[in-house]
Amino acid sequence: MRRILILFLFILIMVSDLPAQNRIVKFEEIKVLNQKAPKPMVVLIMTSWCKYCHAMKNTMNKDKNVAALLNEKFYTVFLDAEDKSEITFAGRKFKHRAGLHDLARELATIKGQVSYPTIAVLNLKNEIIYQHAGFLPPRAMFSILEKVSKN
């Protein structure tokens, strides 16, 4: 009995120490989710070959502070800019054209250019309220998201 109790306590300690995991949704889910619990959306526009994109994705998924803030205040979507599937979002259909997905082009264009990674924050009307092109370390990402969430 004592061994079982020790094992149980060990497992409980290990599980409580696991890093936070951010809940990732798809664009098609946003409408239904916002009907239940309205939140702005954070979109990470990335590619499979971009190392900085994967580092940002890790930050959003595994940094305790960033993941907790994203889970509490936002819906999070990862968008592969080279995805070939059609995405329906905000009553429109977006397709892949000329090497880039139309939705990535719309959300990640800053001063006429698309770069990776790009973070776009959308309000409840699906309007871009904040964009940032380039890698953000965890502290900077947390600070920016915290400021955006208060507006």
N, CA, C and O atoms as a GROMACS GRO file, in nm:
protein
  604
    1MET      N    1   0.082  -0.120   0.000
    1MET     CA    2   0.000   0.000   0.000
    1MET      C    3   0.086   0.126   0.000
    1MET      O    4   0.057   0.224  -0.069
    2ARG      N    5   0.192   0.122   0.078
    2ARG     CA    6   0.280   0.237   0.090
    2ARG      C    7   0.347   0.266  -0.045
    2ARG      O    8   0.362   0.382  -0.084
    3ARG      N    9   0.388   0.161  -0.115
    3ARG     CA   10   0.451   0.178  -0.246
    3ARG      C   11   0.355   0.243  -0.346
    3ARG      O   12   0.394   0.329  -0.424
    4ILE      N   13   0.230   0.202  -0.341
    4ILE     CA   14   0.130   0.259  -0.430
    4ILE      C   15   0.112   0.408  -0.401
    4ILE      O   16   0.103   0.489  -0.493
    5LEU      N   17   0.107   0.443  -0.274
    5LEU     CA   18   0.093   0.582  -0.235
    5LEU      C   19   0.213   0.664  -0.281
    5LEU      O   20   0.196   0.776  -0.331
    6ILE      N   21   0.332   0.613  -0.265
    6ILE     CA   22   0.454   0.682  -0.308
    6ILE      C   23   0.454   0.698  -0.460
    6ILE      O   24   0.489   0.804  -0.511
    7LEU      N   25   0.417   0.594  -0.530
    7LEU     CA   26   0.409   0.600  -0.676
    7LEU      C   27   0.307   0.703  -0.721
    7LEU      O   28   0.333   0.781  -0.813
    8PHE      N   29   0.192   0.704  -0.657
    8PHE     CA   30   0.087   0.801  -0.689
    8PHE      C   31   0.136   0.944  -0.668
    8PHE      O   32   0.114   1.031  -0.752
    9LEU      N   33   0.203   0.969  -0.555
    9LEU     CA   34   0.255   1.102  -0.526
    9LEU      C   35   0.362   1.142  -0.627
    9LEU      O   36   0.367   1.258  -0.670
   10PHE      N   37   0.447   1.049  -0.664
   10PHE     CA   38   0.551   1.076  -0.764
   10PHE      C   39   0.488   1.115  -0.898
   10PHE      O   40   0.530   1.213  -0.961
   11ILE      N   41   0.388   1.039  -0.941
   11ILE     CA   42   0.320   1.071  -1.068
   11ILE      C   43   0.252   1.206  -1.059
   11ILE      O   44   0.257   1.284  -1.154
   12LEU      N   45   0.188   1.236  -0.948
   12LEU     CA   46   0.121   1.364  -0.930
   12LEU      C   47   0.220   1.480  -0.939
   12LEU      O   48   0.190   1.582  -1.000
   13ILE      N   49   0.336   1.466  -0.879
   13ILE     CA   50   0.439   1.570  -0.885
   13ILE      C   51   0.490   1.586  -1.027
   13ILE      O   52   0.508   1.698  -1.073
   14MET      N   53   0.512   1.476  -1.097
   14MET     CA   54   0.562   1.483  -1.234
   14MET      C   55   0.461   1.550  -1.327
   14MET      O   56   0.499   1.631  -1.412
   15VAL      N   57   0.336   1.518  -1.312
   15VAL     CA   58   0.232   1.575  -1.398
   15VAL      C   59   0.217   1.725  -1.372
   15VAL      O   60   0.198   1.802  -1.465
   16SER      N   61   0.225   1.766  -1.248
   16SER     CA   62   0.210   1.908  -1.216
   16SER      C   63   0.328   1.990  -1.265
   16SER      O   64   0.318   2.112  -1.276
   17ASP      N   65   0.439   1.925  -1.294
   17ASP     CA   66   0.558   1.995  -1.342
   17ASP      C   67   0.566   2.004  -1.494
   17ASP      O   68   0.655   2.070  -1.548
   18LEU      N   69   0.473   1.937  -1.563
   18LEU     CA   70   0.476   1.941  -1.708
   18LEU      C   71   0.452   2.083  -1.758
   18LEU      O   72   0.377   2.158  -1.697
   19PRO      N   73   0.516   2.122  -1.870
   19PRO     CA   74   0.493   2.255  -1.922
   19PRO      C   75   0.349   2.271  -1.970
   19PRO      O   76   0.282   2.174  -2.003
   20ALA      N   77   0.305   2.397  -1.970
   20ALA     CA   78   0.170   2.427  -2.017
   20ALA      C   79   0.158   2.391  -2.164
   20ALA      O   80   0.255   2.396  -2.238
   21GLN      N   81   0.039   2.354  -2.204
   21GLN     CA   82   0.015   2.322  -2.345
   21GLN      C   83  -0.098   2.411  -2.394
   21GLN      O   84  -0.208   2.410  -2.338
   22ASN      N   85  -0.071   2.486  -2.497
   22ASN     CA   86  -0.169   2.577  -2.554
   22ASN      C   87  -0.268   2.498  -2.639
   22ASN      O   88  -0.228   2.407  -2.712
   23ARG      N   89  -0.396   2.533  -2.631
   23ARG     CA   90  -0.498   2.468  -2.713
   23ARG      C   91  -0.501   2.537  -2.849
   23ARG      O   92  -0.527   2.657  -2.858
   24ILE      N   93  -0.475   2.460  -2.954
   24ILE     CA   94  -0.472   2.511  -3.090
   24ILE      C   95  -0.604   2.477  -3.158
   24ILE      O   96  -0.653   2.365  -3.147
   25VAL      N   97  -0.661   2.575  -3.228
   25VAL     CA   98  -0.788   2.552  -3.299
   25VAL      C   99  -0.767   2.575  -3.448
   25VAL      O  100  -0.662   2.622  -3.492
   26LYS      N  101  -0.868   2.543  -3.524
   26LYS     CA  102  -0.867   2.565  -3.669
   26LYS      C  103  -0.956   2.683  -3.701
   26LYS      O  104  -1.047   2.716  -3.624
   27PHE      N  105  -0.931   2.746  -3.814
   27PHE     CA  106  -1.011   2.861  -3.853
   27PHE      C  107  -1.160   2.828  -3.857
   27PHE      O  108  -1.244   2.909  -3.819
   28GLU      N  109  -1.192   2.708  -3.904
   28GLU     CA  110  -1.332   2.669  -3.916
   28GLU      C  111  -1.403   2.658  -3.781
   28GLU      O  112  -1.526   2.663  -3.776
   29GLU      N  113  -1.329   2.642  -3.672
   29GLU     CA  114  -1.387   2.630  -3.539
   29GLU      C  115  -1.417   2.764  -3.473
   29GLU      O  116  -1.496   2.771  -3.379
   30ILE      N  117  -1.355   2.869  -3.521
   30ILE     CA  118  -1.361   2.999  -3.453
   30ILE      C  119  -1.504   3.050  -3.436
   30ILE      O  120  -1.539   3.098  -3.328
   31LYS      N  121  -1.585   3.041  -3.540
   31LYS     CA  122  -1.722   3.095  -3.533
   31LYS      C  123  -1.800   3.030  -3.419
   31LYS      O  124  -1.864   3.099  -3.340
   32VAL      N  125  -1.794   2.897  -3.410
   32VAL     CA  126  -1.866   2.824  -3.306
   32VAL      C  127  -1.808   2.858  -3.168
   32VAL      O  128  -1.883   2.880  -3.073
   33LEU      N  129  -1.676   2.860  -3.157
   33LEU     CA  130  -1.613   2.892  -3.029
   33LEU      C  131  -1.650   3.032  -2.981
   33LEU      O  132  -1.675   3.053  -2.862
   34ASN      N  133  -1.652   3.128  -3.072
   34ASN     CA  134  -1.685   3.266  -3.034
   34ASN      C  135  -1.831   3.281  -2.994
   34ASN      O  136  -1.864   3.375  -2.921
   35GLN      N  137  -1.918   3.193  -3.039
   35GLN     CA  138  -2.057   3.197  -2.994
   35GLN      C  139  -2.067   3.152  -2.849
   35GLN      O  140  -2.151   3.202  -2.773
   36LYS      N  141  -1.982   3.057  -2.810
   36LYS     CA  142  -1.983   3.006  -2.673
   36LYS      C  143  -1.907   3.098  -2.578
   36LYS      O  144  -1.957   3.134  -2.471
   37ALA      N  145  -1.786   3.137  -2.619
   37ALA     CA  146  -1.699   3.220  -2.534
   37ALA      C  147  -1.616   3.311  -2.626
   37ALA      O  148  -1.510   3.270  -2.673
   38PRO      N  149  -1.663   3.432  -2.651
   38PRO     CA  150  -1.592   3.521  -2.743
   38PRO      C  151  -1.452   3.560  -2.693
   38PRO      O  152  -1.434   3.603  -2.579
   39LYS      N  153  -1.354   3.544  -2.783
   39LYS     CA  154  -1.216   3.583  -2.754
   39LYS      C  155  -1.152   3.628  -2.884
   39LYS      O  156  -1.189   3.581  -2.992
   40PRO      N  157  -1.054   3.720  -2.875
   40PRO     CA  158  -0.976   3.750  -2.995
   40PRO      C  159  -0.892   3.629  -3.034
   40PRO      O  160  -0.883   3.532  -2.959
   41MET      N  161  -0.831   3.635  -3.150
   41MET     CA  162  -0.756   3.522  -3.203
   41MET      C  163  -0.612   3.564  -3.231
   41MET      O  164  -0.586   3.673  -3.281
   42VAL      N  165  -0.519   3.476  -3.198
   42VAL     CA  166  -0.378   3.494  -3.232
   42VAL      C  167  -0.345   3.390  -3.339
   42VAL      O  168  -0.364   3.270  -3.319
   43VAL      N  169  -0.293   3.438  -3.452
   43VAL     CA  170  -0.257   3.349  -3.562
   43VAL      C  171  -0.106   3.356  -3.582
   43VAL      O  172  -0.050   3.465  -3.598
   44LEU      N  173  -0.042   3.240  -3.581
   44LEU     CA  174   0.100   3.231  -3.615
   44LEU      C  175   0.107   3.186  -3.759
   44LEU      O  176   0.069   3.073  -3.792
   45ILE      N  177   0.156   3.274  -3.846
   45ILE     CA  178   0.175   3.240  -3.987
   45ILE      C  179   0.318   3.191  -4.001
   45ILE      O  180   0.413   3.262  -3.968
   46MET      N  181   0.332   3.068  -4.052
   46MET     CA  182   0.462   3.002  -4.052
   46MET      C  183   0.476   2.913  -4.175
   46MET      O  184   0.384   2.900  -4.255
   47THR      N  185   0.594   2.853  -4.188
   47THR     CA  186   0.618   2.752  -4.291
   47THR      C  187   0.690   2.633  -4.226
   47THR      O  188   0.741   2.644  -4.115
   48SER      N  189   0.692   2.521  -4.296
   48SER     CA  190   0.756   2.402  -4.241
   48SER      C  191   0.908   2.414  -4.238
   48SER      O  192   0.973   2.349  -4.156
   49TRP      N  193   0.966   2.496  -4.327
   49TRP     CA  194   1.111   2.505  -4.338
   49TRP      C  195   1.171   2.618  -4.251
   49TRP      O  196   1.294   2.630  -4.244
   50CYS      N  197   1.090   2.696  -4.187
   50CYS     CA  198   1.136   2.813  -4.110
   50CYS      C  199   1.169   2.774  -3.966
   50CYS      O  200   1.079   2.739  -3.889
   51LYS      N  201   1.297   2.780  -3.930
   51LYS     CA  202   1.341   2.744  -3.794
   51LYS      C  203   1.285   2.840  -3.689
   51LYS      O  204   1.246   2.797  -3.581
   52TYR      N  205   1.281   2.968  -3.721
   52TYR     CA  206   1.228   3.066  -3.626
   52TYR      C  207   1.078   3.046  -3.603
   52TYR      O  208   1.027   3.070  -3.494
   53CYS      N  209   1.008   3.001  -3.707
   53CYS     CA  210   0.865   2.971  -3.694
   53CYS      C  211   0.844   2.859  -3.592
   53CYS      O  212   0.756   2.869  -3.507
   54HIS      N  213   0.924   2.755  -3.602
   54HIS     CA  214   0.912   2.643  -3.509
   54HIS      C  215   0.949   2.684  -3.366
   54HIS      O  216   0.891   2.634  -3.270
   55ALA      N  217   1.045   2.774  -3.353
   55ALA     CA  218   1.081   2.825  -3.220
   55ALA      C  219   0.964   2.904  -3.161
   55ALA      O  220   0.934   2.892  -3.042
   56MET      N  221   0.897   2.985  -3.244
   56MET     CA  222   0.780   3.061  -3.196
   56MET      C  223   0.667   2.965  -3.159
   56MET      O  224   0.600   2.984  -3.058
   57LYS      N  225   0.646   2.864  -3.240
   57LYS     CA  226   0.542   2.766  -3.213
   57LYS      C  227   0.569   2.698  -3.079
   57LYS      O  228   0.478   2.677  -2.999
   58ASN      N  229   0.696   2.662  -3.054
   58ASN     CA  230   0.734   2.603  -2.925
   58ASN      C  231   0.705   2.697  -2.810
   58ASN      O  232   0.655   2.655  -2.706
   59THR      N  233   0.737   2.824  -2.828
   59THR     CA  234   0.710   2.923  -2.723
   59THR      C  235   0.561   2.928  -2.693
   59THR      O  236   0.520   2.928  -2.577
   60MET      N  237   0.481   2.931  -2.798
   60MET     CA  238   0.336   2.942  -2.780
   60MET      C  239   0.278   2.816  -2.717
   60MET      O  240   0.177   2.823  -2.646
   61ASN      N  241   0.339   2.702  -2.740
   61ASN     CA  242   0.289   2.576  -2.687
   61ASN      C  243   0.344   2.542  -2.550
   61ASN      O  244   0.273   2.484  -2.467
   62LYS      N  245   0.470   2.577  -2.524
   62LYS     CA  246   0.536   2.521  -2.406
   62LYS      C  247   0.580   2.620  -2.299
   62LYS      O  248   0.603   2.580  -2.185
   63ASP      N  249   0.592   2.748  -2.333
   63ASP     CA  250   0.626   2.844  -2.228
   63ASP      C  251   0.504   2.860  -2.138
   63ASP      O  252   0.395   2.895  -2.184
   64LYS      N  253   0.522   2.835  -2.008
   64LYS     CA  254   0.408   2.835  -1.915
   64LYS      C  255   0.330   2.966  -1.918
   64LYS      O  256   0.207   2.964  -1.926
   65ASN      N  257   0.399   3.078  -1.912
   65ASN     CA  258   0.331   3.207  -1.907
   65ASN      C  259   0.258   3.239  -2.037
   65ASN      O  260   0.143   3.282  -2.036
   66VAL      N  261   0.326   3.218  -2.149
   66VAL     CA  262   0.267   3.248  -2.279
   66VAL      C  263   0.147   3.156  -2.304
   66VAL      O  264   0.041   3.203  -2.345
   67ALA      N  265   0.164   3.026  -2.281
   67ALA     CA  266   0.055   2.931  -2.305
   67ALA      C  267  -0.066   2.960  -2.216
   67ALA      O  268  -0.180   2.951  -2.261
   68ALA      N  269  -0.040   2.994  -2.090
   68ALA     CA  270  -0.152   3.026  -1.999
   68ALA      C  271  -0.227   3.150  -2.045
   68ALA      O  272  -0.350   3.152  -2.044
   69LEU      N  273  -0.154   3.252  -2.086
   69LEU     CA  274  -0.218   3.375  -2.134
   69LEU      C  275  -0.297   3.349  -2.263
   69LEU      O  276  -0.409   3.397  -2.278
   70LEU      N  277  -0.239   3.274  -2.355
   70LEU     CA  278  -0.310   3.240  -2.478
   70LEU      C  279  -0.436   3.160  -2.449
   70LEU      O  280  -0.541   3.189  -2.506
   71ASN      N  281  -0.428   3.062  -2.362
   71ASN     CA  282  -0.545   2.981  -2.329
   71ASN      C  283  -0.655   3.062  -2.263
   71ASN      O  284  -0.774   3.040  -2.288
   72GLU      N  285  -0.616   3.156  -2.180
   72GLU     CA  286  -0.715   3.234  -2.105
   72GLU      C  287  -0.780   3.344  -2.190
   72GLU      O  288  -0.901   3.364  -2.183
   73LYS      N  289  -0.700   3.415  -2.270
   73LYS     CA  290  -0.749   3.537  -2.334
   73LYS      C  291  -0.772   3.527  -2.485
   73LYS      O  292  -0.836   3.614  -2.543
   74PHE      N  293  -0.721   3.421  -2.551
   74PHE     CA  294  -0.724   3.414  -2.697
   74PHE      C  295  -0.758   3.273  -2.745
   74PHE      O  296  -0.750   3.176  -2.670
   75TYR      N  297  -0.795   3.266  -2.872
   75TYR     CA  298  -0.792   3.140  -2.945
   75TYR      C  299  -0.665   3.145  -3.029
   75TYR      O  300  -0.629   3.250  -3.082
   76THR      N  301  -0.597   3.032  -3.041
   76THR     CA  302  -0.470   3.026  -3.112
   76THR      C  303  -0.484   2.938  -3.236
   76THR      O  304  -0.537   2.827  -3.230
   77VAL      N  305  -0.435   2.992  -3.350
   77VAL     CA  306  -0.438   2.918  -3.476
   77VAL      C  307  -0.298   2.921  -3.535
   77VAL      O  308  -0.234   3.026  -3.539
   78PHE      N  309  -0.250   2.806  -3.583
   78PHE     CA  310  -0.125   2.799  -3.658
   78PHE      C  311  -0.161   2.784  -3.804
   78PHE      O  312  -0.238   2.695  -3.841
   79LEU      N  313  -0.107   2.871  -3.887
   79LEU     CA  314  -0.136   2.870  -4.030
   79LEU      C  315  -0.008   2.846  -4.108
   79LEU      O  316   0.083   2.928  -4.106
   80ASP      N  317  -0.003   2.733  -4.177
   80ASP     CA  318   0.109   2.704  -4.266
   80ASP      C  319   0.086   2.783  -4.394
   80ASP      O  320  -0.011   2.758  -4.465
   81ALA      N  321   0.173   2.878  -4.423
   81ALA     CA  322   0.156   2.967  -4.538
   81ALA      C  323   0.162   2.893  -4.671
   81ALA      O  324   0.121   2.948  -4.774
   82GLU      N  325   0.212   2.771  -4.670
   82GLU     CA  326   0.221   2.693  -4.793
   82GLU      C  327   0.117   2.581  -4.798
   82GLU      O  328   0.123   2.495  -4.886
   83ASP      N  329   0.023   2.582  -4.706
   83ASP     CA  330  -0.084   2.483  -4.702
   83ASP      C  331  -0.165   2.490  -4.831
   83ASP      O  332  -0.200   2.599  -4.876
   84LYS      N  333  -0.194   2.377  -4.888
   84LYS     CA  334  -0.264   2.373  -5.017
   84LYS      C  335  -0.416   2.355  -5.001
   84LYS      O  336  -0.488   2.357  -5.100
   85SER      N  337  -0.463   2.336  -4.879
   85SER     CA  338  -0.607   2.314  -4.860
   85SER      C  339  -0.683   2.446  -4.861
   85SER      O  340  -0.629   2.552  -4.832
   86GLU      N  341  -0.810   2.435  -4.896
   86GLU     CA  342  -0.898   2.553  -4.894
   86GLU      C  343  -0.944   2.575  -4.750
   86GLU      O  344  -0.980   2.480  -4.680
   87ILE      N  345  -0.942   2.701  -4.706
   87ILE     CA  346  -0.984   2.735  -4.571
   87ILE      C  347  -1.101   2.832  -4.580
   87ILE      O  348  -1.094   2.933  -4.649
   88THR      N  349  -1.208   2.800  -4.510
   88THR     CA  350  -1.322   2.890  -4.502
   88THR      C  351  -1.312   2.962  -4.369
   88THR      O  352  -1.306   2.901  -4.263
   89PHE      N  353  -1.311   3.094  -4.378
   89PHE     CA  354  -1.297   3.176  -4.257
   89PHE      C  355  -1.366   3.309  -4.279
   89PHE      O  356  -1.351   3.372  -4.384
   90ALA      N  357  -1.442   3.352  -4.180
   90ALA     CA  358  -1.512   3.482  -4.183
   90ALA      C  359  -1.599   3.495  -4.309
   90ALA      O  360  -1.607   3.602  -4.370
   91GLY      N  361  -1.664   3.386  -4.345
   91GLY     CA  362  -1.755   3.388  -4.459
   91GLY      C  363  -1.688   3.391  -4.595
   91GLY      O  364  -1.755   3.412  -4.696
   92ARG      N  365  -1.558   3.369  -4.600
   92ARG     CA  366  -1.484   3.370  -4.727
   92ARG      C  367  -1.405   3.240  -4.742
   92ARG      O  368  -1.372   3.174  -4.643
   93LYS      N  369  -1.376   3.206  -4.867
   93LYS     CA  370  -1.293   3.089  -4.896
   93LYS      C  371  -1.157   3.137  -4.943
   93LYS      O  372  -1.145   3.222  -5.031
   94PHE      N  373  -1.053   3.080  -4.881
   94PHE     CA  374  -0.915   3.116  -4.913
   94PHE      C  375  -0.846   2.994  -4.971
   94PHE      O  376  -0.862   2.882  -4.921
   95LYS      N  377  -0.767   3.016  -5.078
   95LYS     CA  378  -0.699   2.907  -5.146
   95LYS      C  379  -0.549   2.934  -5.155
   95LYS      O  380  -0.503   3.045  -5.129
   96HIS      N  381  -0.477   2.831  -5.192
   96HIS     CA  382  -0.333   2.842  -5.216
   96HIS      C  383  -0.312   2.886  -5.360
   96HIS      O  384  -0.364   2.824  -5.452
   97ARG      N  385  -0.236   2.993  -5.378
   97ARG     CA  386  -0.206   3.043  -5.513
   97ARG      C  387  -0.062   3.091  -5.517
   97ARG      O  388  -0.013   3.157  -5.426
   98ALA      N  389   0.003   3.056  -5.625
   98ALA     CA  390   0.139   3.105  -5.652
   98ALA      C  391   0.233   3.085  -5.534
   98ALA      O  392   0.309   3.175  -5.498
   99GLY      N  393   0.228   2.966  -5.473
   99GLY     CA  394   0.322   2.932  -5.366
   99GLY      C  395   0.287   2.984  -5.228
   99GLY      O  396   0.362   2.963  -5.133
  100LEU      N  397   0.173   3.053  -5.215
  100LEU     CA  398   0.137   3.113  -5.087
  100LEU      C  399  -0.014   3.105  -5.068
  100LEU      O  400  -0.091   3.128  -5.162
  101HIS      N  401  -0.055   3.072  -4.949
  101HIS     CA  402  -0.198   3.066  -4.920
  101HIS      C  403  -0.254   3.208  -4.911
  101HIS      O  404  -0.191   3.296  -4.851
  102ASP      N  405  -0.370   3.230  -4.970
  102ASP     CA  406  -0.432   3.364  -4.969
  102ASP      C  407  -0.454   3.417  -4.828
  102ASP      O  408  -0.437   3.536  -4.803
  103LEU      N  409  -0.492   3.330  -4.735
  103LEU     CA  410  -0.515   3.374  -4.598
  103LEU      C  411  -0.385   3.417  -4.532
  103LEU      O  412  -0.382   3.515  -4.457
  104ALA      N  413  -0.278   3.345  -4.558
  104ALA     CA  414  -0.146   3.385  -4.506
  104ALA      C  415  -0.107   3.520  -4.564
  104ALA      O  416  -0.056   3.607  -4.492
  105ARG      N  417  -0.130   3.538  -4.693
  105ARG     CA  418  -0.099   3.666  -4.758
  105ARG      C  419  -0.177   3.780  -4.692
  105ARG      O  420  -0.122   3.887  -4.668
  106GLU      N  421  -0.304   3.756  -4.663
  106GLU     CA  422  -0.388   3.859  -4.603
  106GLU      C  423  -0.348   3.892  -4.460
  106GLU      O  424  -0.348   4.009  -4.420
  107LEU      N  425  -0.312   3.790  -4.383
  107LEU     CA  426  -0.282   3.813  -4.242
  107LEU      C  427  -0.137   3.852  -4.215
  107LEU      O  428  -0.108   3.917  -4.114
  108ALA      N  429  -0.046   3.815  -4.302
  108ALA     CA  430   0.097   3.836  -4.275
  108ALA      C  431   0.160   3.949  -4.356
  108ALA      O  432   0.278   3.977  -4.338
  109THR      N  433   0.086   4.013  -4.442
  109THR     CA  434   0.144   4.122  -4.521
  109THR      C  435   0.158   4.247  -4.435
  109THR      O  436   0.061   4.300  -4.383
  110ILE      N  437   0.282   4.291  -4.422
  110ILE     CA  438   0.314   4.413  -4.349
  110ILE      C  439   0.404   4.496  -4.440
  110ILE      O  440   0.510   4.451  -4.482
  111LYS      N  441   0.361   4.618  -4.470
  111LYS     CA  442   0.434   4.707  -4.560
  111LYS      C  443   0.463   4.638  -4.693
  111LYS      O  444   0.573   4.651  -4.748
  112GLY      N  445   0.364   4.566  -4.744
  112GLY     CA  446   0.376   4.504  -4.876
  112GLY      C  447   0.455   4.375  -4.880
  112GLY      O  448   0.476   4.320  -4.989
  113GLN      N  449   0.502   4.325  -4.766
  113GLN     CA  450   0.582   4.203  -4.765
  113GLN      C  451   0.527   4.101  -4.667
  113GLN      O  452   0.469   4.136  -4.564
  114VAL      N  453   0.547   3.975  -4.701
  114VAL     CA  454   0.514   3.865  -4.612
  114VAL      C  455   0.646   3.806  -4.563
  114VAL      O  456   0.734   3.775  -4.642
  115SER      N  457   0.658   3.792  -4.431
  115SER     CA  458   0.777   3.728  -4.376
  115SER      C  459   0.734   3.628  -4.270
  115SER      O  460   0.622   3.632  -4.220
  116TYR      N  461   0.826   3.540  -4.237
  116TYR     CA  462   0.796   3.433  -4.141
  116TYR      C  463   0.894   3.436  -4.026
  116TYR      O  464   1.013   3.462  -4.047
  117PRO      N  465   0.848   3.411  -3.908
  117PRO     CA  466   0.709   3.399  -3.866
  117PRO      C  467   0.643   3.536  -3.856
  117PRO      O  468   0.712   3.638  -3.839
  118THR      N  469   0.514   3.540  -3.865
  118THR     CA  470   0.436   3.660  -3.837
  118THR      C  471   0.324   3.622  -3.742
  118THR      O  472   0.258   3.519  -3.757
  119ILE      N  473   0.304   3.709  -3.644
  119ILE     CA  474   0.192   3.694  -3.550
  119ILE      C  475   0.088   3.798  -3.590
  119ILE      O  476   0.121   3.915  -3.608
  120ALA      N  477  -0.037   3.756  -3.603
  120ALA     CA  478  -0.147   3.848  -3.628
  120ALA      C  479  -0.252   3.825  -3.518
  120ALA      O  480  -0.290   3.712  -3.490
  121VAL      N  481  -0.297   3.934  -3.458
  121VAL     CA  482  -0.403   3.926  -3.357
  121VAL      C  483  -0.528   3.985  -3.419
  121VAL      O  484  -0.526   4.097  -3.469
  122LEU      N  485  -0.636   3.909  -3.417
  122LEU     CA  486  -0.763   3.952  -3.475
  122LEU      C  487  -0.866   3.972  -3.365
  122LEU      O  488  -0.873   3.894  -3.269
  123ASN      N  489  -0.946   4.077  -3.379
  123ASN     CA  490  -1.052   4.102  -3.282
  123ASN      C  491  -1.172   4.012  -3.312
  123ASN      O  492  -1.165   3.924  -3.399
  124LEU      N  493  -1.282   4.033  -3.242
  124LEU     CA  494  -1.399   3.949  -3.259
  124LEU      C  495  -1.467   3.969  -3.395
  124LEU      O  496  -1.548   3.886  -3.437
  125LYS      N  497  -1.435   4.079  -3.462
  125LYS     CA  498  -1.488   4.103  -3.596
  125LYS      C  499  -1.393   4.051  -3.704
  125LYS      O  500  -1.412   4.078  -3.823
  126ASN      N  501  -1.291   3.977  -3.662
  126ASN     CA  502  -1.188   3.921  -3.750
  126ASN      C  503  -1.107   4.028  -3.821
  126ASN      O  504  -1.061   4.008  -3.934
  127GLU      N  505  -1.089   4.142  -3.756
  127GLU     CA  506  -1.006   4.251  -3.807
  127GLU      C  507  -0.869   4.243  -3.740
  127GLU      O  508  -0.859   4.212  -3.622
  128ILE      N  509  -0.764   4.270  -3.816
  128ILE     CA  510  -0.629   4.267  -3.760
  128ILE      C  511  -0.612   4.388  -3.669
  128ILE      O  512  -0.628   4.502  -3.711
  129ILE      N  513  -0.580   4.361  -3.542
  129ILE     CA  514  -0.556   4.470  -3.448
  129ILE      C  515  -0.409   4.480  -3.409
  129ILE      O  516  -0.366   4.580  -3.351
  130TYR      N  517  -0.331   4.377  -3.444
  130TYR     CA  518  -0.188   4.381  -3.416
  130TYR      C  519  -0.117   4.281  -3.507
  130TYR      O  520  -0.167   4.171  -3.531
  131GLN      N  521   0.000   4.320  -3.557
  131GLN     CA  522   0.085   4.231  -3.635
  131GLN      C  523   0.230   4.249  -3.592
  131GLN      O  524   0.272   4.359  -3.556
  132HIS      N  525   0.303   4.139  -3.597
  132HIS     CA  526   0.447   4.146  -3.572
  132HIS      C  527   0.516   4.044  -3.662
  132HIS      O  528   0.484   3.925  -3.658
  133ALA      N  529   0.610   4.092  -3.741
  133ALA     CA  530   0.687   4.003  -3.827
  133ALA      C  531   0.821   3.975  -3.760
  133ALA      O  532   0.888   4.067  -3.712
  134GLY      N  533   0.859   3.849  -3.756
  134GLY     CA  534   0.987   3.812  -3.698
  134GLY      C  535   0.971   3.739  -3.566
  134GLY      O  536   0.864   3.738  -3.506
  135PHE      N  537   1.079   3.677  -3.524
  135PHE     CA  538   1.080   3.598  -3.402
  135PHE      C  539   1.061   3.684  -3.279
  135PHE      O  540   1.118   3.794  -3.270
  136LEU      N  541   0.982   3.636  -3.184
  136LEU     CA  542   0.965   3.699  -3.054
  136LEU      C  543   1.008   3.601  -2.946
  136LEU      O  544   0.954   3.490  -2.939
  137PRO      N  545   1.104   3.639  -2.861
  137PRO     CA  546   1.137   3.550  -2.748
  137PRO      C  547   1.019   3.547  -2.651
  137PRO      O  548   0.933   3.635  -2.654
  138PRO      N  549   1.014   3.447  -2.564
  138PRO     CA  550   0.899   3.430  -2.475
  138PRO      C  551   0.858   3.554  -2.395
  138PRO      O  552   0.740   3.588  -2.391
  139ARG      N  553   0.953   3.622  -2.334
  139ARG     CA  554   0.918   3.741  -2.254
  139ARG      C  555   0.854   3.851  -2.339
  139ARG      O  556   0.756   3.912  -2.298
  140ALA      N  557   0.912   3.874  -2.457
  140ALA     CA  558   0.857   3.977  -2.546
  140ALA      C  559   0.718   3.937  -2.594
  140ALA      O  560   0.628   4.021  -2.600
  141MET      N  561   0.700   3.810  -2.629
  141MET     CA  562   0.568   3.764  -2.673
  141MET      C  563   0.466   3.780  -2.562
  141MET      O  564   0.355   3.827  -2.586
  142PHE      N  565   0.502   3.741  -2.441
  142PHE     CA  566   0.410   3.753  -2.329
  142PHE      C  567   0.372   3.899  -2.307
  142PHE      O  568   0.255   3.931  -2.289
  143SER      N  569   0.471   3.988  -2.309
  143SER     CA  570   0.446   4.130  -2.287
  143SER      C  571   0.350   4.188  -2.393
  143SER      O  572   0.257   4.261  -2.360
  144ILE      N  573   0.376   4.155  -2.518
  144ILE     CA  574   0.291   4.205  -2.628
  144ILE      C  575   0.150   4.150  -2.615
  144ILE      O  576   0.053   4.226  -2.625
  145LEU      N  577   0.137   4.021  -2.593
  145LEU     CA  578   0.004   3.961  -2.581
  145LEU      C  579  -0.072   4.015  -2.461
  145LEU      O  580  -0.194   4.032  -2.466
  146GLU      N  581  -0.002   4.040  -2.354
  146GLU     CA  582  -0.065   4.097  -2.236
  146GLU      C  583  -0.121   4.236  -2.265
  146GLU      O  584  -0.233   4.268  -2.225
  147LYS      N  585  -0.043   4.319  -2.335
  147LYS     CA  586  -0.089   4.453  -2.372
  147LYS      C  587  -0.208   4.447  -2.467
  147LYS      O  588  -0.306   4.519  -2.451
  148VAL      N  589  -0.198   4.360  -2.567
  148VAL     CA  590  -0.307   4.348  -2.663
  148VAL      C  591  -0.435   4.298  -2.597
  148VAL      O  592  -0.544   4.342  -2.632
  149SER      N  593  -0.422   4.207  -2.500
  149SER     CA  594  -0.539   4.150  -2.435
  149SER      C  595  -0.614   4.252  -2.350
  149SER      O  596  -0.732   4.234  -2.322
  150LYS      N  597  -0.546   4.357  -2.309
  150LYS     CA  598  -0.610   4.460  -2.225
  150LYS      C  599  -0.684   4.564  -2.307
  150LYS      O  600  -0.760   4.644  -2.252
  151ASN      N  601  -0.662   4.565  -2.436
  151ASN     CA  602  -0.728   4.665  -2.522
  151ASN      C  603  -0.856   4.615  -2.580
  151ASN      O  604  -0.923   4.687  -2.654
   0.00000   0.00000   0.00000
